[in-house]
Structures are given as C-alpha cells and as structure tokens.
Amino acid sequence: MDSKKAIHVNIEIMRVFTRIREYLLDNLNVKLEIEEIKKQLENQDKNIELVFSYLDELIEKQENPKPRPRVGYRQQSEN
C-alpha cells in the first residue's frame, strides 16, 4: 500500500514541477513581449518628436514667409 502512495506522490511532484516549468516559460515569454513593446514605444516617441519638429518648422515658415521672386516679363517703357 505504501508503494502505491509513494508512486502517486511522485507523480504529483512531477506534475507540480511540470506546471512550474510551464509557468516560468510563460512568464519569460511575457517578459520578452513586454520588452518588445517597450522598444516599439521608444521608437514611437522618437517618431512623434520628429513629427512635432516638422510641424514647428511648417508653422515657422507660415509665420515668416520668404518673399518669392516675381516670375514673368518686365515691360520696358518706351522713351
């Protein structure tokens, strides 16, 4: 009777270790995914800063437009 109980306990111990290993692997996968998301967010921050920089340049150009050279022919006065 004791050997059956010992076998049952050993089987349960192996199941627990298997669950722990699966949990750790899942936990590692989650950590890796979180790190990947962090990297993407860091890149998004840089992209957003670049967009705002371009917008600032456009606003500055609109507020301070450069005079454009006139295009066309000049009429010569007849003297």
C-alpha positions, 0 to 999 in steps of 0.5 A, spaced: 500 500 500 505 504 501 508 503 494 502 505 491 502 512 495 509 513 494 508 512 486 502 517 486 506 522 490 511 522 485 507 523 480 504 529 483 511 532 484 512 531 477 506 534 475 507 540 480 514 541 477 511 540 470 506 546 471 512 550 474 516 549 468 510 551 464 509 557 468 516 560 468 516 559 460 510 563 460 512 568 464 519 569 460 515 569 454 511 575 457 517 578 459 520 578 452 513 581 449 513 586 454 520 588 452 518 588 445 513 593 446 517 597 450 522 598 444 516 599 439 514 605 444 521 608 444 521 608 437 514 611 437 516 617 441 522 618 437 517 618 431 512 623 434 518 628 436 520 628 429 513 629 427 512 635 432 519 638 429 516 638 422 510 641 424 514 647 428 518 648 422 511 648 417 508 653 422 515 657 422 515 658 415 507 660 415 509 665 420 515 668 416 514 667 409 520 668 404 518 673 399 518 669 392 521 672 386 516 675 381 516 670 375 514 673 368 516 679 363 518 686 365 515 691 360 520 696 358 517 703 357 518 706 351 522 713 351 
